[in-house]
Amino acid sequence: MTGRTTSPVPSTSATGAPTTPRGWVSFVGAGPGDPDLLTLRAAELLRAADVVITEGPEHAALVRTLLGLPAPTIVVDEHGTESVETGCGPDFVDGGFGTDGQPLTHAARAKVVVKHAKSGRAVVRLMNGDPFLYASGPEEAQACVKAGVGFEIVPGVSSVHAVPAYAGIPLTTKNNREVAVVTCGDKVDWSKYGDDRTLVLLSGVGTIRENAAALIEAGRSPRTPVAMTTVGTTTAQSTITSTLEHIADEARAAKITPPAITVVGDVVDLRETLSWFETKPLFGWRVLVPRTKEQAASLSQRLRGYGSVPEEVPTISVEPPRNPQQMDKAVRGLVEGRYEWIAFTSVNAVRAVREKFEEYGLDARAFSGLKIAAVGEKTAAAIADWGLRADLVPSGEQSAAGLLEVWPEFDRLLDPINRVFLPRADIATENLVAGLIDLGWECDDVTAYRTVRATPPPAATRDAIKSGKFDAVVFTSSSTVRNLVGIAGKPHTSTVIAVIGPATAKTAEEHGLRVDVMAPSPSVEVLVEALADFGASRRSALLEAGQSVTRPSERKSSARRKVRAE
């Protein structure tokens, strides 16, 4: 299906007369848990939805992440009254529990869906897995038909096959061609499953002892491999492998709880070589990302790719200068040809100048005849996004010092103008200005933006930082170090400290932090790769020592090995 279908379409009544549906609802499969498994159609409908009827509390968070919306915040007014501020986005309706806190029956859920569908708004009924596979989708869709409400079905990735795949267990191979899916309960005739085909057991955590015994009685070997995976496809996923005769005791020892998928059969043995998700180098690591809100997204996305759970804590916000007159004067001077060079030392500086240009109705043509310098590749990329090309970018160290190393001396014969426009942060150091003056240039060091310390994070986050509940923290600048320690306290000694370069490492050490990982080049991508390499090396060392793989937060040792990525 292509295109959006949220408006009613002609249908036929029970008597055969054409009717027009009174309302419309899209039954959308949310998949097994990993938000990256949402289908394109599901994402399209959720972005356009006015109302989302959820199946669990995690669905609201999933939609907010998809739409880039902030989490709800509790606001206290002057009278001490608390209210929840959710910001923009769709209205969320709990389709799992009623106002009395009790689980809704299929019939009650159907009434909720029909009621909101008749409101004339764009309604999405978000369901776990697939709406028509081990779900209440059919009953709710039938209620829509009865009420004259139009609907569509958007299939989702089912946990039946997705969770085993994330556990590294294929359900079929060339030697195992048959699969049976069993919803465990009192009426299962286990004698039908005594052969060697692969079994996928749903809702079987509480009855695994009885189920395993019944399969052995039906003819299965007690040594038949079994795997049980809980919270599959999420970074909280955990898998145990055993045999039919021991799975009940091992599941109890591992404290396996629903939701869980159990696979029975020889295919389980392939997990030893095919496990890919739980073996990611940062799997399950809780990583603190202290950056500005605008800059944290790309870093967090890369961290998720290595299996971690990033938590963004803004430590600074970028604000316009208190007095814009200096910036206004410099931009006018740029347009009038007062400068030979403009030097950008950050992406924020590029953004600040670009916003000032837009304010004046200027565009990139105003840079004609002006030479452009960038402190590094990221800044050069931001310049390129503006349709410009940096004339000077250091090939070695991407910092103010690296820029000075490649900056040419002023030559009265070659350079008609000896002035440089340097738009920077209010807290920028003077090293670059001093170096340019030594090279014979005059500098207009202009405050293009201010970095303001953010408000402290919630008490629970501050406690987690200081008590070692984070596995790692990634610092992308000296200011993130200073501000995080200032607003939240010093990270625990068990927390892995990763920094983007030497200057940030020095600041971290000045604040009493021991640096474990330093990126070999000042890039967010390289920093994340360096942390992933650290995690992989740590995992290998634990396995070689015959120890179970744990996260740093689970081993609160004050003595940590200092590792710098080569």
Secondary structure, 3 states (H helix, E strand, C coil): CCCCCCCCCCEECCCCCEECCCCEEEEEECECCCHHHCCHHHHHHHHHCCEEEECCHHHHHHHHHHHCCCCCEEEECCCCCEEEECCCCCEEEECCECCCCCECCHHHHHHHHHHHHCCCCCEEEEECEECCECCCHHHHHHHHHHHCCEEEEECCCCHHHHHHHHCCCCCCECCECCEEEEECCCCCCHHHHCCCCEEEEECCCCCHHHHHHHHHHCCCCCCCEEEEEECCCCCCCEEEEEECCCHHHHHHHCCCCCCEEEEECHHHHHHHHHCCCCCCCCCCCEEEECCCHHHHHHHHHHHHHCCCEEEECCCEEEECCCCCHHHHHHHHHHHCCCCCEEEECCHHHHHHHHHHHHHHCCCHHHHCCCEEEECCHHHHHHHHHCCCCCCECCCCCCCHHHHHHHCCCCCCCCCCCCEEEEEEECCCCCHHHHHHHHCCCEEEEEEEEEEEECCCCCHHHHHHHHHCCCCEEEECCHHHHHHHHHHHCCCCCCCEEEECCHHHHHHHHHCCCCCCEECCCCCHHHHHHHHHHHHHHHHHHHHHCCCCCCCHHHCCCCCCCCCCCC
